Amino acid sequence: MLYEVINIVNCSTLKNSLKYMKSKFKFFSLLAITGLLFASCNKGSGGSGRSSLTGWNFNDPNYGGYLKGKYKEGNDVPPGMVHIEGGTFTMGLVQDDVMFDWNTTPRQMHVRSFYMDETEVTNSEYGLFMQYTKDVFPPEEPQYKHIFPSVLPDTLVWRKGLGNTNLLSESYLRHPSYAEYPVVGVSWLQANKYCKWRTNAVNLKILMDKGIIKNIFKEDSLSFKGKDNFDTDTYLTNPYALFDGDSSIYKKGLPVPRKNRNEKPNKNGFSGRQVTSTDGILAQKFRLPTEVEWEYAAKAIFENREYNNIRGRKKYAWSGKYTRDRDKRHRGDQLANFKQGQGNYSGIAGWSSDGSDIPNAVKSYPANAFGLFDMSGNVAEWVADVYRPIIDSEANDFNYFRGNIFTKKLINEEGKVVIVGDELGEVEYDTLETGIVVPKDLPGSVKYIPITKEDTYMRRNYNRADNSSLRDGDQASSKFYDLDKDQLSENQPRMYNSPIKPPAEKDSLGRVVNNYKYDAKRRTTLISDQSRVYKGGSWADREYWLDPAQRRYFPEYMATNYIGFRCATDKMGPMMMNKKKTATPRYYTKKR
């Protein structure tokens, strides 16, 4: 009978099996059988570290030491973020298109689960990025002189020819009274640089907390400037390419089983092994959210859900069709920070309806059902996408994104991954249309290059490196689709006749020279592969733009006093955090 019970019980029915056995066996017999069942479950699922298909042991030096990481169900949410459970939703128009842009046609889309910052990045958080950059790449040293200035926000966005706002140019970014206000004056390019730095900063702390890397801020014997700073990609490629090859920075790696148990590890040197992607310890890359992700998170339509049905569509980030709070304690107060009307940014003195005439401190207004603050109002936000008037859902309705540029690591003649050095001339710079000089890659980072045609040979899912104009702006989508490359003239009209970035000028020493030239040619559009989408209304916008479906665009190299940003990152593993289904949703935050 015992043999039959063990065979009929599987891992998924363990609880029911235990109830059955309680009625058949005494207490001690129950303990023995429970042990057998758990052993059987672990053996069948690979939970004991053994391959269920080969019988080999993972992480065992007697079987080659091949790695298998452990997945922790319900991994910690990244700091400052909330979980956005993915699903399907209708992206696009919910009200009259009074601007006649015809760019918000409703489309059904599916979004994967991800994490997103609960607030916009604030002045204090961006200030940390600026201070670190200045320490690691001192601007007084010639090889670094363009790096720190390239991350500074444009504080002059506050100036107006006929306005008394010059004081904000001097105080908004750095004065402590604005520390928790969203950072503005940041271009799309700068926002992406922040995301990459944040990835490195979070992973450096993870490795220091686990004792794998010494606390670099306490080390006086090592220099962390230039190429000796920490970079996640470089660490995963070759940990000993960091810190100028000084391995003494590494304290103690992950434990490795020894073949000879009597063998003692070296107490003075590094023991164990370095962290790899397989371990699942390091944070995923932070990035700007895509347009589809941002709109999905802002609408939070699941609060209108009953079972598997959505009742109605949402006009704002909150539920309802009005912008004012209906709660007795705050009745009449605006639920977001936006321009009330001509010459009215906050209301009458003594009864300010939205509490601010410029961007307000984050979390000043109620969060939406996902727990995200200021998804309507306060500041508009950059998203990752290249702007096009249409969303091509026929090409892709799963996690849509326009702007993919596929790259690969650069391999040198010796077969090694190229790490960018910090000697004068090793760092490549680019001159933006605004005249600002920016580095293409930071010292100490892995050098990436676009993929080639050879890399896409026999592939069906993509065949080019830059997909920004795919199906809308490239040759294949124009009337010249059937011409060969040598048949196209240099003056061939393009689908989007927008300014083309001039080549950077260099002096006799190969240094980039600022190129302050206005494009004098008459243009028909501002849409280009450098035009990026920004979403949401701001303190300077009227109520119409609070609708998360609205879309606008701006050059990626320019900044304003009403566009900020927040970060997102991918969720690994199951799409749901809580697998329990409910007929109607439970709010993540309490309503006012």
KOLSE-93324 format. One record per residue (C-alpha): x, y, z; residue in three letters; residue number from 1. Coordinates in steps of 0.02 Angstrom, whole numbers, plus 50000, padded with zeros to 5 digits. Layout:
N
- u;v;w;res;n
- X;Y;Z;ALA;NUM
...
END
This chain:
592
- u;v;w;res;n
- 50000;50000;50000;MET;1
- 50144;50120;50040;LEU;2
- 50214;50092;49865;TYR;3
- 50047;50133;49785;GLU;4
- 50026;50293;49886;VAL;5
- 50199;50356;49839;ILE;6
- 50165;50326;49655;ASN;7
- 49997;50411;49648;ILE;8
- 50056;50568;49738;VAL;9
- 50145;50702;49639;ASN;10
- 50217;50870;49686;CYS;11
- 50065;50971;49638;SER;12
- 49946;50867;49746;THR;13
- 50056;50854;49899;LEU;14
- 49933;50940;50017;LYS;15
- 49788;50828;49967;ASN;16
- 49897;50675;49983;SER;17
- 49949;50721;50159;LEU;18
- 49767;50736;50211;LYS;19
- 49735;50562;50138;TYR;20
- 49884;50485;50229;MET;21
- 49836;50562;50395;LYS;22
- 49684;50452;50396;SER;23
- 49782;50295;50352;LYS;24
- 49945;50302;50449;PHE;25
- 50007;50347;50620;LYS;26
- 50108;50501;50657;PHE;27
- 50282;50425;50636;PHE;28
- 50236;50337;50476;SER;29
- 50170;50503;50410;LEU;30
- 50337;50589;50442;LEU;31
- 50433;50455;50350;ALA;32
- 50318;50458;50199;ILE;33
- 50320;50649;50193;THR;34
- 50510;50644;50184;GLY;35
- 50502;50521;50040;LEU;36
- 50378;50630;49948;LEU;37
- 50483;50788;49962;PHE;38
- 50636;50692;49906;ALA;39
- 50540;50626;49758;SER;40
- 50479;50801;49711;CYS;41
- 50655;50874;49721;ASN;42
- 50728;50733;49619;LYS;43
- 50600;50749;49481;GLY;44
- 50607;50938;49465;SER;45
- 50793;50961;49479;GLY;46
- 50771;51048;49647;GLY;47
- 50914;50946;49722;SER;48
- 51035;51020;49595;GLY;49
- 51030;50869;49480;ARG;50
- 50991;50869;49296;SER;51
- 50829;50772;49273;SER;52
- 50878;50730;49093;LEU;53
- 51058;50673;49115;THR;54
- 51075;50633;49300;GLY;55
- 51225;50749;49315;TRP;56
- 51241;50858;49470;ASN;57
- 51243;51046;49448;PHE;58
- 51369;51152;49545;ASN;59
- 51468;50994;49583;ASP;60
- 51657;50992;49547;PRO;61
- 51647;50804;49525;ASN;62
- 51534;50835;49375;TYR;63
- 51630;50982;49300;GLY;64
- 51555;51115;49414;GLY;65
- 51425;51167;49284;TYR;66
- 51316;51306;49353;LEU;67
- 51132;51313;49386;LYS;68
- 51067;51467;49476;GLY;69
- 50929;51464;49605;LYS;70
- 50771;51560;49565;TYR;71
- 50690;51644;49714;LYS;72
- 50502;51658;49694;GLU;73
- 50445;51836;49724;GLY;74
- 50616;51917;49704;ASN;75
- 50634;52086;49788;ASP;76
- 50564;52233;49690;VAL;77
- 50705;52353;49639;PRO;78
- 50722;52504;49756;PRO;79
- 50599;52644;49722;GLY;80
- 50496;52540;49600;MET;81
- 50327;52454;49595;VAL;82
- 50273;52297;49504;HIS;83
- 50165;52322;49349;ILE;84
- 50078;52159;49306;GLU;85
- 50065;52142;49117;GLY;86
- 49912;52105;49013;GLY;87
- 49809;52167;48868;THR;88
- 49733;52340;48850;PHE;89
- 49668;52463;48720;THR;90
- 49802;52590;48684;MET;91
- 49751;52757;48611;GLY;92
- 49610;52882;48596;LEU;93
- 49472;52899;48727;VAL;94
- 49415;53078;48689;GLN;95
- 49395;53196;48542;ASP;96
- 49555;53228;48444;ASP;97
- 49545;53418;48455;VAL;98
- 49724;53437;48392;MET;99
- 49686;53333;48236;PHE;100
- 49852;53243;48250;ASP;101
- 49772;53075;48203;TRP;102
- 49909;52985;48299;ASN;103
- 49810;52901;48439;THR;104
- 49705;52775;48345;THR;105
- 49645;52642;48470;PRO;106
- 49739;52478;48456;ARG;107
- 49738;52319;48560;GLN;108
- 49909;52286;48636;MET;109
- 49988;52162;48755;HIS;110
- 50118;52217;48882;VAL;111
- 50238;52105;48979;ARG;112
- 50257;52128;49166;SER;113
- 50391;52251;49219;PHE;114
- 50446;52365;49360;TYR;115
- 50430;52554;49355;MET;116
- 50484;52698;49467;ASP;117
- 50342;52755;49578;GLU;118
- 50394;52937;49549;THR;119
- 50493;53037;49424;GLU;120
- 50680;53049;49455;VAL;121
- 50706;53196;49573;THR;122
- 50837;53333;49580;ASN;123
- 50922;53248;49727;SER;124
- 50931;53079;49639;GLU;125
- 50998;53155;49479;TYR;126
- 51116;53259;49584;GLY;127
- 51193;53099;49651;LEU;128
- 51228;53046;49471;PHE;129
- 51310;53214;49434;MET;130
- 51420;53210;49590;GLN;131
- 51478;53031;49554;TYR;132
- 51517;53073;49372;THR;133
- 51620;53223;49425;LYS;134
- 51720;53118;49549;ASP;135
- 51754;52974;49429;VAL;136
- 51787;53083;49275;PHE;137
- 51865;53244;49343;PRO;138
- 51830;53381;49216;PRO;139
- 51997;53466;49251;GLU;140
- 52089;53319;49171;GLU;141
- 52099;53339;48981;PRO;142
- 52040;53163;48935;GLN;143
- 51881;53185;49039;TYR;144
- 51839;53369;49009;LYS;145
- 51682;53334;48904;HIS;146
- 51607;53195;49011;ILE;147
- 51541;53289;49163;PHE;148
- 51470;53436;49063;PRO;149
- 51376;53312;48952;SER;150
- 51267;53253;49098;VAL;151
- 51225;53425;49169;LEU;152
- 51042;53475;49147;PRO;153
- 51007;53632;49047;ASP;154
- 50955;53751;49187;THR;155
- 50928;53892;49062;LEU;156
- 50764;53812;49007;VAL;157
- 50682;53919;49142;TRP;158
- 50728;54084;49058;ARG;159
- 50596;54181;48962;LYS;160
- 50624;54335;48856;GLY;161
- 50473;54419;48936;LEU;162
- 50470;54332;49104;GLY;163
- 50546;54353;49278;ASN;164
- 50598;54171;49299;THR;165
- 50787;54185;49294;ASN;166
- 50801;54142;49479;LEU;167
- 50735;53967;49442;LEU;168
- 50884;53940;49326;SER;169
- 50998;53967;49475;GLU;170
- 50901;53876;49610;SER;171
- 50782;53740;49545;TYR;172
- 50913;53605;49515;LEU;173
- 51024;53624;49669;ARG;174
- 50930;53717;49806;HIS;175
- 50876;53596;49946;PRO;176
- 50698;53663;49944;SER;177
- 50679;53582;49772;TYR;178
- 50772;53421;49814;ALA;179
- 50616;53312;49798;GLU;180
- 50550;53398;49643;TYR;181
- 50564;53308;49475;PRO;182
- 50721;53350;49378;VAL;183
- 50692;53445;49216;VAL;184
- 50807;53516;49084;GLY;185
- 50863;53338;49047;VAL;186
- 50869;53278;48867;SER;187
- 50819;53103;48812;TRP;188
- 51004;53061;48788;LEU;189
- 51046;53116;48966;GLN;190
- 50900;53016;49037;ALA;191
- 50972;52860;48955;ASN;192
- 51143;52895;49028;LYS;193
- 51065;52906;49200;TYR;194
- 50980;52737;49174;CYS;195
- 51147;52654;49130;LYS;196
- 51234;52734;49279;TRP;197
- 51093;52676;49394;ARG;198
- 51117;52497;49334;THR;199
- 51300;52506;49381;ASN;200
- 51266;52592;49548;ALA;201
- 51135;52465;49603;VAL;202
- 51242;52315;49553;ASN;203
- 51397;52386;49636;LEU;204
- 51300;52400;49800;LYS;205
- 51235;52221;49780;ILE;206
- 51413;52155;49761;LEU;207
- 51476;52260;49907;MET;208
- 51332;52203;50019;ASP;209
- 51370;52021;49978;LYS;210
- 51553;52048;50021;GLY;211
- 51616;52005;49847;ILE;212
- 51687;52180;49819;ILE;213
- 51762;52285;49957;LYS;214
- 51678;52450;49997;ASN;215
- 51762;52558;49865;ILE;216
- 51720;52716;49959;PHE;217
- 51830;52660;50104;LYS;218
- 51978;52605;49998;GLU;219
- 52120;52730;49988;ASP;220
- 52246;52616;49902;SER;221
- 52148;52600;49739;LEU;222
- 52096;52729;49611;SER;223
- 51920;52720;49542;PHE;224
- 51936;52857;49414;LYS;225
- 51917;52838;49228;GLY;226
- 51920;52661;49163;LYS;227
- 51943;52595;49340;ASP;228
- 51763;52633;49388;ASN;229
- 51633;52493;49403;PHE;230
- 51535;52440;49249;ASP;231
- 51411;52294;49252;THR;232
- 51444;52234;49074;ASP;233
- 51632;52240;49102;THR;234
- 51616;52144;49265;TYR;235
- 51513;52006;49183;LEU;236
- 51634;51999;49036;THR;237
- 51796;51999;49137;ASN;238
- 51795;52051;49321;PRO;239
- 51984;52073;49319;TYR;240
- 51976;52204;49183;ALA;241
- 51907;52321;49317;LEU;242
- 52005;52419;49448;PHE;243
- 52162;52421;49340;ASP;244
- 52178;52233;49360;GLY;245
- 52200;52242;49548;ASP;246
- 52114;52084;49611;SER;247
- 52137;52133;49795;SER;248
- 51973;52229;49782;ILE;249
- 51879;52063;49780;TYR;250
- 51852;51992;49954;LYS;251
- 51755;51829;49946;LYS;252
- 51662;51752;49801;GLY;253
- 51513;51637;49796;LEU;254
- 51550;51469;49880;PRO;255
- 51613;51330;49770;VAL;256
- 51606;51147;49828;PRO;257
- 51780;51071;49841;ARG;258
- 51830;50903;49769;LYS;259
- 51937;50871;49920;ASN;260
- 51839;50920;50075;ARG;261
- 51997;50926;50178;ASN;262
- 52067;51061;50065;GLU;263
- 52059;51230;50152;LYS;264
- 52027;51391;50056;PRO;265
- 52159;51528;50054;ASN;266
- 52110;51649;50191;LYS;267
- 52217;51791;50125;ASN;268
- 52165;51781;49942;GLY;269
- 52002;51778;49846;PHE;270
- 51906;51615;49869;SER;271
- 51754;51550;49781;GLY;272
- 51698;51618;49613;ARG;273
- 51636;51779;49536;GLN;274
- 51451;51816;49508;VAL;275
- 51382;51775;49335;THR;276
- 51216;51810;49247;SER;277
- 51165;51630;49288;THR;278
- 51159;51669;49474;ASP;279
- 51017;51795;49456;GLY;280
- 51096;51907;49588;ILE;281
- 51130;52064;49487;LEU;282
- 50990;52184;49442;ALA;283
- 50926;52192;49265;GLN;284
- 50968;52344;49161;LYS;285
- 50871;52502;49200;PHE;286
- 50801;52594;49050;ARG;287
- 50666;52715;48997;LEU;288
- 50494;52636;48985;PRO;289
- 50426;52608;48810;THR;290
- 50275;52709;48756;GLU;291
- 50160;52559;48769;VAL;292
- 50225;52517;48944;GLU;293
- 50206;52696;49003;TRP;294
- 50027;52715;48941;GLU;295
- 49978;52545;49010;TYR;296
- 50050;52587;49181;ALA;297
- 49971;52761;49182;ALA;298
- 49796;52701;49138;LYS;299
- 49798;52559;49266;ALA;300
- 49639;52492;49186;ILE;301
- 49636;52342;49301;PHE;302
- 49544;52446;49431;GLU;303
- 49396;52444;49309;ASN;304
- 49406;52255;49298;ARG;305
- 49276;52130;49350;GLU;306
- 49336;51952;49324;TYR;307
- 49410;51953;49148;ASN;308
- 49311;52103;49086;ASN;309
- 49353;52289;49080;ILE;310
- 49206;52405;49114;ARG;311
- 49234;52570;49026;GLY;312
- 49392;52660;48974;ARG;313
- 49494;52782;49076;LYS;314
- 49525;52963;49030;LYS;315
- 49653;52997;49167;TYR;316
- 49774;52902;49276;ALA;317
- 49639;52898;49410;TRP;318
- 49463;52829;49401;SER;319
- 49324;52947;49346;GLY;320
- 49300;53085;49219;LYS;321
- 49341;53236;49327;TYR;322
- 49507;53315;49379;THR;323
- 49447;53370;49552;ARG;324
- 49444;53271;49713;ASP;325
- 49270;53222;49773;ARG;326
- 49323;53169;49947;ASP;327
- 49248;53279;50085;LYS;328
- 49417;53322;50161;ARG;329
- 49494;53380;49995;HIS;330
- 49341;53419;49892;ARG;331
- 49380;53534;49747;GLY;332
- 49568;53506;49751;ASP;333
- 49646;53456;49586;GLN;334
- 49709;53277;49573;LEU;335
- 49858;53332;49468;ALA;336
- 49969;53482;49436;ASN;337
- 49923;53567;49271;PHE;338
- 49882;53737;49196;LYS;339
- 49704;53785;49245;GLN;340
- 49681;53914;49107;GLY;341
- 49756;54065;49024;GLN;342
- 49863;54151;49155;GLY;343
- 49806;54026;49288;ASN;344
- 49932;53896;49345;TYR;345
- 49872;53860;49521;SER;346
- 49715;53955;49569;GLY;347
- 49679;54100;49687;ILE;348
- 49789;54143;49836;ALA;349
- 49723;54059;49992;GLY;350
- 49636;53925;49889;TRP;351
- 49767;53851;49775;SER;352
- 49676;53712;49684;SER;353
- 49829;53612;49633;ASP;354
- 49960;53675;49755;GLY;355
- 50097;53730;49636;SER;356
- 50131;53848;49491;ASP;357
- 50287;53752;49434;ILE;358
- 50328;53567;49456;PRO;359
- 50279;53510;49631;ASN;360
- 50367;53388;49746;ALA;361
- 50341;53207;49699;VAL;362
- 50202;53114;49791;LYS;363
- 50105;53276;49815;SER;364
- 49953;53199;49730;TYR;365
- 49867;53030;49750;PRO;366
- 49943;52879;49664;ALA;367
- 49851;52780;49532;ASN;368
- 49792;52601;49558;ALA;369
- 49967;52530;49521;PHE;370
- 50044;52644;49653;GLY;371
- 50124;52763;49527;LEU;372
- 50127;52950;49565;PHE;373
- 50107;53094;49443;ASP;374
- 50069;52992;49288;MET;375
- 49952;53135;49242;SER;376
- 50022;53309;49271;GLY;377
- 50171;53384;49362;ASN;378
- 50297;53350;49222;VAL;379
- 50281;53258;49058;ALA;380
- 50401;53111;49038;GLU;381
- 50520;53043;48909;TRP;382
- 50488;52868;48844;VAL;383
- 50605;52761;48741;ALA;384
- 50516;52763;48572;ASP;385
- 50559;52851;48411;VAL;386
- 50406;52950;48360;TYR;387
- 50298;52903;48212;ARG;388
- 50118;52960;48182;PRO;389
- 50059;52779;48183;ILE;390
- 50081;52631;48299;ILE;391
- 50108;52482;48184;ASP;392
- 50012;52351;48282;SER;393
- 49994;52246;48125;GLU;394
- 50182;52220;48128;ALA;395
- 50186;52183;48314;ASN;396
- 50054;52186;48451;ASP;397
- 50166;52110;48586;PHE;398
- 50270;52232;48690;ASN;399
- 50279;52355;48545;TYR;400
- 50430;52469;48533;PHE;401
- 50503;52574;48392;ARG;402
- 50687;52617;48405;GLY;403
- 50782;52452;48415;ASN;404
- 50966;52465;48368;ILE;405
- 51042;52292;48383;PHE;406
- 51225;52288;48432;THR;407
- 51361;52165;48477;LYS;408
- 51521;52171;48578;LYS;409
- 51675;52225;48482;LEU;410
- 51806;52087;48476;ILE;411
- 51987;52133;48440;ASN;412
- 52115;52035;48339;GLU;413
- 52163;51935;48493;GLU;414
- 51984;51875;48514;GLY;415
- 51954;51980;48670;LYS;416
- 51811;52098;48707;VAL;417
- 51865;52278;48688;VAL;418
- 51856;52385;48846;ILE;419
- 51861;52572;48817;VAL;420
- 52020;52651;48886;GLY;421
- 52040;52825;48958;ASP;422
- 52196;52888;48873;GLU;423
- 52181;53047;48772;LEU;424
- 52110;52998;48603;GLY;425
- 52040;52828;48656;GLU;426
- 51868;52894;48700;VAL;427
- 51764;52939;48547;GLU;428
- 51658;53096;48558;TYR;429
- 51509;53157;48461;ASP;430
- 51447;53335;48433;THR;431
- 51259;53356;48450;LEU;432
- 51156;53477;48347;GLU;433
- 51156;53592;48499;THR;434
- 51346;53601;48496;GLY;435
- 51367;53497;48655;ILE;436
- 51509;53370;48648;VAL;437
- 51463;53199;48720;VAL;438
- 51561;53035;48737;PRO;439
- 51499;52888;48634;LYS;440
- 51562;52765;48766;ASP;441
- 51628;52797;48941;LEU;442
- 51801;52737;48992;PRO;443
- 51794;52565;49071;GLY;444
- 51638;52511;48976;SER;445
- 51621;52374;48845;VAL;446
- 51632;52435;48667;LYS;447
- 51476;52393;48564;TYR;448
- 51454;52408;48376;ILE;449
- 51300;52384;48264;PRO;450
- 51272;52210;48197;ILE;451
- 51314;52175;48015;THR;452
- 51224;52085;47874;LYS;453
- 51326;51931;47910;GLU;454
- 51252;51928;48085;ASP;455
- 51075;51925;48015;THR;456
- 51104;51793;47882;TYR;457
- 50956;51671;47871;MET;458
- 50863;51762;48009;ARG;459
- 50676;51789;47990;ARG;460
- 50640;51902;48140;ASN;461
- 50758;52046;48095;TYR;462
- 50881;52088;47958;ASN;463
- 50958;52256;48004;ARG;464
- 51043;52345;48148;ALA;465
- 50943;52507;48153;ASP;466
- 50755;52475;48152;ASN;467
- 50698;52653;48192;SER;468
- 50622;52681;48019;SER;469
- 50563;52504;47991;LEU;470
- 50402;52501;47887;ARG;471
- 50385;52690;47901;ASP;472
- 50526;52795;47833;GLY;473
- 50649;52668;47764;ASP;474
- 50671;52632;47580;GLN;475
- 50561;52477;47586;ALA;476
- 50413;52584;47641;SER;477
- 50441;52719;47509;SER;478
- 50400;52729;47324;LYS;479
- 50582;52689;47287;PHE;480
- 50570;52518;47368;TYR;481
- 50619;52427;47207;ASP;482
- 50778;52525;47170;LEU;483
- 50951;52458;47207;ASP;484
- 51067;52555;47319;LYS;485
- 51172;52617;47174;ASP;486
- 51016;52681;47086;GLN;487
- 50973;52800;47228;LEU;488
- 51040;52976;47209;SER;489
- 51108;53078;47353;GLU;490
- 50968;53204;47330;ASN;491
- 50831;53073;47333;GLN;492
- 50683;53141;47433;PRO;493
- 50653;53052;47596;ARG;494
- 50487;53006;47675;MET;495
- 50526;53118;47824;TYR;496
- 50618;53269;47756;ASN;497
- 50694;53319;47922;SER;498
- 50867;53389;47961;PRO;499
- 51012;53268;47943;ILE;500
- 51147;53281;48074;LYS;501
- 51307;53352;47997;PRO;502
- 51469;53256;48023;PRO;503
- 51572;53310;48172;ALA;504
- 51721;53421;48132;GLU;505
- 51893;53379;48201;LYS;506
- 52051;53481;48215;ASP;507
- 52227;53428;48164;SER;508
- 52247;53331;48328;LEU;509
- 52088;53231;48301;GLY;510
- 51990;53323;48436;ARG;511
- 51805;53359;48410;VAL;512
- 51768;53541;48373;VAL;513
- 51600;53617;48419;ASN;514
- 51491;53640;48266;ASN;515
- 51370;53783;48297;TYR;516
- 51281;53788;48128;LYS;517
- 51095;53814;48101;TYR;518
- 51013;53710;47967;ASP;519
- 50958;53840;47838;ALA;520
- 50864;53721;47723;LYS;521
- 50675;53735;47720;ARG;522
- 50599;53582;47801;ARG;523
- 50428;53502;47794;THR;524
- 50429;53408;47959;THR;525
- 50517;53389;48126;LEU;526
- 50490;53200;48127;ILE;527
- 50652;53103;48115;SER;528
- 50741;52956;48194;ASP;529
- 50801;53079;48328;GLN;530
- 50623;53130;48375;SER;531
- 50571;53044;48536;ARG;532
- 50400;53023;48614;VAL;533
- 50354;53105;48778;TYR;534
- 50195;53066;48871;LYS;535
- 50081;53142;49002;GLY;536
- 50031;53320;49040;GLY;537
- 50138;53441;49140;SER;538
- 50122;53594;49253;TRP;539
- 50127;53700;49094;ALA;540
- 49994;53602;48998;ASP;541
- 49806;53615;48992;ARG;542
- 49692;53474;49051;GLU;543
- 49681;53395;48878;TYR;544
- 49859;53329;48890;TRP;545
- 49829;53238;49055;LEU;546
- 49756;53095;48955;ASP;547
- 49890;52957;48954;PRO;548
- 49844;52915;48774;ALA;549
- 49906;53083;48707;GLN;550
- 50070;53081;48613;ARG;551
- 50195;53219;48578;ARG;552
- 50376;53220;48519;TYR;553
- 50534;53320;48542;PHE;554
- 50716;53304;48481;PRO;555
- 50815;53183;48588;GLU;556
- 50960;53306;48610;TYR;557
- 50853;53451;48676;MET;558
- 50773;53485;48846;ALA;559
- 50630;53587;48919;THR;560
- 50568;53644;49089;ASN;561
- 50417;53529;49080;TYR;562
- 50489;53358;49030;ILE;563
- 50564;53239;49159;GLY;564
- 50581;53050;49162;PHE;565
- 50570;52891;49265;ARG;566
- 50653;52722;49243;CYS;567
- 50588;52547;49211;ALA;568
- 50664;52373;49209;THR;569
- 50609;52200;49156;ASP;570
- 50531;52075;49275;LYS;571
- 50607;51902;49269;MET;572
- 50506;51742;49287;GLY;573
- 50316;51732;49310;PRO;574
- 50213;51882;49256;MET;575
- 50112;51884;49418;MET;576
- 50177;51927;49591;MET;577
- 50023;51858;49676;ASN;578
- 49951;51707;49586;LYS;579
- 49786;51717;49680;LYS;580
- 49647;51780;49566;LYS;581
- 49512;51896;49630;THR;582
- 49346;51944;49551;ALA;583
- 49382;52128;49575;THR;584
- 49554;52205;49605;PRO;585
- 49622;52258;49772;ARG;586
- 49701;52430;49764;TYR;587
- 49887;52443;49796;TYR;588
- 49861;52611;49880;THR;589
- 49719;52687;49978;LYS;590
- 49614;52816;49890;LYS;591
- 49595;52987;49963;ARG;592
END
